[in-house]
Amino acid sequence: MPGPGDLDADLLLVGGGLANGLIARRLRQAHPGLRVLLLEAGAALGGNHTWSFHGADLTAAQRAWIDPLVVHRWPAHEVQFPSYRRRIEGEYCSVTAQRFDAVLRGQEGLAARLHCAVARVAPTSVRLADGRSLRARAVIDARGAPPAQLALRFQKFLGQELRLAAPHGLTAPLLMDATVDQVDGYRFVYVLPFTADTVLVEDTVYADGAELSRQRLRGHIADYVAARGWRVAALLREEEGVLPIALAGDAQALWAGAQGVPQAGLAAALFHPTTGYSLPQAMRLADHLAALPRSSWDDPARVFAALRAHALAHWRSTGFFRLLNRMLFLAAAPPARRAVMERFYGLPAPLIGRFYAGQPSWADKARILSGRPPVPVTAALRAALLSVPGAAGAASASSRSPTP
């Protein structure tokens, strides 16, 4: 085993996004003597993103731990559909990439290299794009690409943070305004009121393909803002994303293909299969790894086994969500998908909260599936039972039978 002087770090974290950032910060607190080095190809940790979560998604201890990263919080959120508008009580929080970068880079003992592209990873080393190599006792790869072993559809969006000429009048986030025209799938607008006169407006669609039509989405945002009577004083920034929505996949093959390199974040399918939210899953992984004994970090095989076990447990626990995704995408035609969501958001608020947290009870599952479905029954049954085709522009399920 190489000595400390032969290593660039004890742990190399490839990719400075949400998953690895939380891992780095959590490990620095749990094991201060562990030398952790974050490698990020971009100019800042976290890129250009806004990560949101419901307060009930996390434990009290997790909420306290992540509090320094939270920039905005509200006591409730709202949804709007053609037949109703509803306010749902419960804390909703947002973390900005700017705060994420500042907190992590300001933490004592947390090392990061920016503009550091990685060409190849191995269990105890990485090859940088410039040809140099770095060595460590273990490596975790979280560069964000969803694995090819999953059958996916997509939640894609483009958002603009706007300063308005006058106050917008919103008192809570509008997580889904689905009163807009339905284009390309289930479309809605997501609005976060950051201050009295600044908002983040995201045009979002649950779609079969991953292609992002930026100009069309910018036009949608302009139309939405005008329809609300808002006048834009300044465009502050723009962000975009294509989040995976998992229908099925082969989780065992995902890890068999990792070649001994632990995966984290989207690369490990650690996201909510239906909502696409990933902060709660990243927080749970960071907690799981922080609980490992210090000696585990001297053995790359133990690190790999720990991440693999955690990710597979998450996969097994989320089969119900993938079932719902198949019913949404394979049983409902794109124009009918809004009716599915409209029915869901009419259910009791505690059920909706447990759904977002990824912890629905058996009674919740029965309630979601009971009653007159907004999709044809035969199509819903077929979607639940049949294998899943890949999506255009998406990674299809592997040749092995996909796991619902």
Secondary structure as GFF3:
##gff-version 3
##sequence-region A 1 404
A	DSSP	three_ten_helix	4	6	.	.	.	ID=ss1
A	DSSP	beta_strand	11	14	.	.	.	ID=ss2
A	DSSP	alpha_helix	18	30	.	.	.	ID=ss3
A	DSSP	beta_strand	36	39	.	.	.	ID=ss4
A	DSSP	beta_strand	50	54	.	.	.	ID=ss5
A	DSSP	three_ten_helix	55	57	.	.	.	ID=ss6
A	DSSP	alpha_helix	60	66	.	.	.	ID=ss7
A	DSSP	three_ten_helix	67	69	.	.	.	ID=ss8
A	DSSP	beta_strand	70	81	.	.	.	ID=ss9
A	DSSP	beta_strand	84	96	.	.	.	ID=ss10
A	DSSP	alpha_helix	97	105	.	.	.	ID=ss11
A	DSSP	beta_strand	111	113	.	.	.	ID=ss12
A	DSSP	beta_strand	118	122	.	.	.	ID=ss13
A	DSSP	beta_strand	125	128	.	.	.	ID=ss14
A	DSSP	beta_strand	133	135	.	.	.	ID=ss15
A	DSSP	beta_strand	138	141	.	.	.	ID=ss16
A	DSSP	beta_strand	150	164	.	.	.	ID=ss17
A	DSSP	beta_strand	174	177	.	.	.	ID=ss18
A	DSSP	beta_strand	186	195	.	.	.	ID=ss19
A	DSSP	beta_strand	198	207	.	.	.	ID=ss20
A	DSSP	alpha_helix	214	227	.	.	.	ID=ss21
A	DSSP	beta_strand	232	249	.	.	.	ID=ss22
A	DSSP	alpha_helix	251	256	.	.	.	ID=ss23
A	DSSP	three_ten_helix	265	268	.	.	.	ID=ss24
A	DSSP	alpha_helix	279	290	.	.	.	ID=ss25
A	DSSP	three_ten_helix	294	298	.	.	.	ID=ss26
A	DSSP	alpha_helix	300	317	.	.	.	ID=ss27
A	DSSP	alpha_helix	319	326	.	.	.	ID=ss28
A	DSSP	pi_helix	327	331	.	.	.	ID=ss29
A	DSSP	three_ten_helix	334	336	.	.	.	ID=ss30
A	DSSP	alpha_helix	337	344	.	.	.	ID=ss31
A	DSSP	alpha_helix	349	356	.	.	.	ID=ss32
A	DSSP	alpha_helix	362	369	.	.	.	ID=ss33
A	DSSP	alpha_helix	377	385	.	.	.	ID=ss34
###
